[in-house]
Amino acid sequence: MRILNDEIREKIEEFIHIHHINAVGFVSPAIRREIQLMKVLQIGLKINLPVINILKIGGIIPVPQKSLSKLVERISNADNTFMLRGNQSFKRLLLIDDAVGSGSTLNQIAAKIKKSGVAEHITGVAIVGSFKEFDVITDV
C-alpha cells in the first residue's frame, strides 16, 4: 500500500496547490475489509487539510456500488446510503474515492456537500476507473 501512496501523493499535492483546495473528503467504503484502502490512503497521503466526515450508512447488509448494474440503482444507492457529519464550510473541496464506475457515488456525495453548504466547489478524483461510458467494476 505504501507504493500506491507514494505513486499518487505528489499528483494529489500538486492538484491541491494548483486548484487552491482547502479541504478533502474520503468516500467511506461500503464493504468491511481487514485493510480499508480509503483509510490507508487517508493516512498515507498525509494531506495537511481539514477532512470532512463522509459516512456510509445502510441496513443490515450494505449494498456496494460495484454490485449494481443499472445506473438508476447506483444513483439511488449512493443518494440513500451516504451522509455527512459536521458543519464545517469550505471554498474548495477535493473528494477522493478508490474507484469510479458510473460516477454516481462522487456525484451524489458532491450534491449533498453543496446542498448542505459544506463546500462551494467540489472536485472528485478516483484512484482507478473505467475509460468506457459506464462499467461495473468487479474487483477493487
C-alpha beads as a LAMMPS data file, in Angstrom:
LAMMPS data file: protein, C-alpha beads

140 atoms
139 bonds

1 atom types
1 bond types

-500.0 500.0 xlo xhi
-500.0 500.0 ylo yhi
-500.0 500.0 zlo zhi

Masses

1 110.0

Atoms # bond

1 1 1 0.000 0.000 0.000
2 1 1 2.932 2.312 0.624
3 1 1 3.804 2.100 -3.068
4 1 1 0.304 3.274 -4.011
5 1 1 0.518 6.248 -1.668
6 1 1 3.991 7.114 -2.942
7 1 1 2.795 6.949 -6.566
8 1 1 -0.139 9.317 -6.149
9 1 1 0.921 11.641 -3.301
10 1 1 2.818 14.114 -5.492
11 1 1 -0.011 14.330 -8.040
12 1 1 -2.612 14.923 -5.325
13 1 1 -0.419 17.565 -3.634
14 1 1 0.123 19.343 -6.960
15 1 1 -3.604 19.293 -7.723
16 1 1 -4.394 20.691 -4.266
17 1 1 -1.887 23.512 -4.767
18 1 1 -2.943 24.432 -8.324
19 1 1 -6.675 24.416 -7.551
20 1 1 -6.442 26.064 -4.103
21 1 1 -8.169 23.152 -2.374
22 1 1 -8.758 23.873 1.318
23 1 1 -10.436 20.632 2.495
24 1 1 -10.693 16.982 1.485
25 1 1 -13.204 14.184 1.857
26 1 1 -12.578 10.464 1.572
27 1 1 -15.513 8.330 0.404
28 1 1 -16.306 5.715 3.019
29 1 1 -16.119 2.094 1.871
30 1 1 -19.289 0.008 1.650
31 1 1 -17.690 -3.318 2.476
32 1 1 -15.875 -4.134 5.703
33 1 1 -12.372 -5.374 4.992
34 1 1 -9.382 -6.133 7.156
35 1 1 -7.464 -3.380 5.368
36 1 1 -9.557 -0.454 4.145
37 1 1 -7.972 1.193 1.109
38 1 1 -9.567 4.562 1.808
39 1 1 -8.198 4.634 5.363
40 1 1 -4.744 3.638 4.065
41 1 1 -4.952 6.493 1.542
42 1 1 -6.130 8.995 4.123
43 1 1 -3.268 8.152 6.472
44 1 1 -0.613 7.594 3.808
45 1 1 -1.257 10.698 1.705
46 1 1 -0.684 12.896 4.770
47 1 1 -2.794 15.736 3.394
48 1 1 -2.471 18.650 5.792
49 1 1 -6.015 19.966 5.322
50 1 1 -9.303 19.600 7.183
51 1 1 -11.136 16.364 6.351
52 1 1 -14.921 16.273 6.092
53 1 1 -16.601 13.225 7.576
54 1 1 -18.483 11.139 4.978
55 1 1 -20.268 8.118 6.399
56 1 1 -21.661 5.072 4.618
57 1 1 -24.936 4.107 6.252
58 1 1 -27.354 1.373 5.401
59 1 1 -29.264 -1.626 6.544
60 1 1 -28.033 -4.906 7.905
61 1 1 -26.289 -5.742 4.632
62 1 1 -24.767 -2.680 2.936
63 1 1 -25.013 -2.714 -0.845
64 1 1 -21.716 -1.902 -2.572
65 1 1 -21.971 0.204 -5.736
66 1 1 -19.954 -2.344 -7.701
67 1 1 -22.740 -4.905 -7.292
68 1 1 -25.339 -2.726 -9.038
69 1 1 -25.555 -2.960 -12.816
70 1 1 -28.100 -0.204 -13.553
71 1 1 -27.230 3.472 -13.351
72 1 1 -30.519 4.348 -11.644
73 1 1 -29.773 1.761 -8.923
74 1 1 -26.323 3.220 -8.358
75 1 1 -27.661 6.766 -8.093
76 1 1 -30.368 5.704 -5.644
77 1 1 -27.953 3.634 -3.553
78 1 1 -25.404 6.456 -3.332
79 1 1 -28.097 9.007 -2.538
80 1 1 -29.607 6.915 0.253
81 1 1 -26.508 5.477 1.904
82 1 1 -24.029 8.332 2.322
83 1 1 -24.332 11.119 4.856
84 1 1 -22.170 13.984 6.054
85 1 1 -21.284 14.672 9.661
86 1 1 -20.217 18.098 10.885
87 1 1 -20.990 21.665 9.927
88 1 1 -17.750 23.000 8.522
89 1 1 -17.716 25.272 5.482
90 1 1 -15.021 25.440 2.809
91 1 1 -14.471 27.133 -0.541
92 1 1 -12.891 24.236 -2.492
93 1 1 -13.047 20.568 -1.570
94 1 1 -11.321 17.548 -3.085
95 1 1 -13.429 14.393 -2.860
96 1 1 -11.323 11.209 -3.097
97 1 1 -12.683 7.748 -3.940
98 1 1 -10.884 4.470 -4.570
99 1 1 -12.727 3.595 -7.793
100 1 1 -15.262 5.099 -10.169
101 1 1 -17.562 3.148 -12.462
102 1 1 -20.547 5.326 -13.258
103 1 1 -19.592 8.352 -11.157
104 1 1 -22.805 8.058 -9.130
105 1 1 -21.104 7.947 -5.753
106 1 1 -18.976 11.039 -6.366
107 1 1 -21.896 12.935 -7.934
108 1 1 -24.398 12.146 -5.180
109 1 1 -21.958 12.917 -2.380
110 1 1 -20.927 16.157 -4.115
111 1 1 -24.600 17.153 -4.379
112 1 1 -25.067 16.554 -0.640
113 1 1 -21.932 18.567 0.137
114 1 1 -23.153 21.509 -1.955
115 1 1 -26.715 21.336 -0.622
116 1 1 -25.507 21.319 2.980
117 1 1 -23.162 24.260 2.359
118 1 1 -20.028 22.332 3.314
119 1 1 -18.206 23.441 0.140
120 1 1 -18.856 25.772 -2.780
121 1 1 -16.687 23.942 -5.309
122 1 1 -16.129 20.187 -5.303
123 1 1 -13.733 18.204 -7.452
124 1 1 -13.852 14.419 -7.411
125 1 1 -10.917 12.141 -8.081
126 1 1 -10.662 8.356 -8.095
127 1 1 -7.611 6.136 -7.953
128 1 1 -8.953 3.762 -10.620
129 1 1 -11.772 3.942 -13.139
130 1 1 -13.114 2.895 -16.479
131 1 1 -12.480 4.547 -19.833
132 1 1 -15.895 3.365 -21.002
133 1 1 -19.045 5.418 -20.504
134 1 1 -20.185 3.091 -17.731
135 1 1 -18.640 -0.016 -16.375
136 1 1 -19.417 -2.248 -13.453
137 1 1 -16.156 -2.701 -11.578
138 1 1 -15.984 -6.199 -10.190
139 1 1 -12.791 -6.017 -8.137
140 1 1 -11.073 -3.240 -6.243

Bonds

1 1 1 2
2 1 2 3
3 1 3 4
4 1 4 5
5 1 5 6
6 1 6 7
7 1 7 8
8 1 8 9
9 1 9 10
10 1 10 11
11 1 11 12
12 1 12 13
13 1 13 14
14 1 14 15
15 1 15 16
16 1 16 17
17 1 17 18
18 1 18 19
19 1 19 20
20 1 20 21
21 1 21 22
22 1 22 23
23 1 23 24
24 1 24 25
25 1 25 26
26 1 26 27
27 1 27 28
28 1 28 29
29 1 29 30
30 1 30 31
31 1 31 32
32 1 32 33
33 1 33 34
34 1 34 35
35 1 35 36
36 1 36 37
37 1 37 38
38 1 38 39
39 1 39 40
40 1 40 41
41 1 41 42
42 1 42 43
43 1 43 44
44 1 44 45
45 1 45 46
46 1 46 47
47 1 47 48
48 1 48 49
49 1 49 50
50 1 50 51
51 1 51 52
52 1 52 53
53 1 53 54
54 1 54 55
55 1 55 56
56 1 56 57
57 1 57 58
58 1 58 59
59 1 59 60
60 1 60 61
61 1 61 62
62 1 62 63
63 1 63 64
64 1 64 65
65 1 65 66
66 1 66 67
67 1 67 68
68 1 68 69
69 1 69 70
70 1 70 71
71 1 71 72
72 1 72 73
73 1 73 74
74 1 74 75
75 1 75 76
76 1 76 77
77 1 77 78
78 1 78 79
79 1 79 80
80 1 80 81
81 1 81 82
82 1 82 83
83 1 83 84
84 1 84 85
85 1 85 86
86 1 86 87
87 1 87 88
88 1 88 89
89 1 89 90
90 1 90 91
91 1 91 92
92 1 92 93
93 1 93 94
94 1 94 95
95 1 95 96
96 1 96 97
97 1 97 98
98 1 98 99
99 1 99 100
100 1 100 101
101 1 101 102
102 1 102 103
103 1 103 104
104 1 104 105
105 1 105 106
106 1 106 107
107 1 107 108
108 1 108 109
109 1 109 110
110 1 110 111
111 1 111 112
112 1 112 113
113 1 113 114
114 1 114 115
115 1 115 116
116 1 116 117
117 1 117 118
118 1 118 119
119 1 119 120
120 1 120 121
121 1 121 122
122 1 122 123
123 1 123 124
124 1 124 125
125 1 125 126
126 1 126 127
127 1 127 128
128 1 128 129
129 1 129 130
130 1 130 131
131 1 131 132
132 1 132 133
133 1 133 134
134 1 134 135
135 1 135 136
136 1 136 137
137 1 137 138
138 1 138 139
139 1 139 140
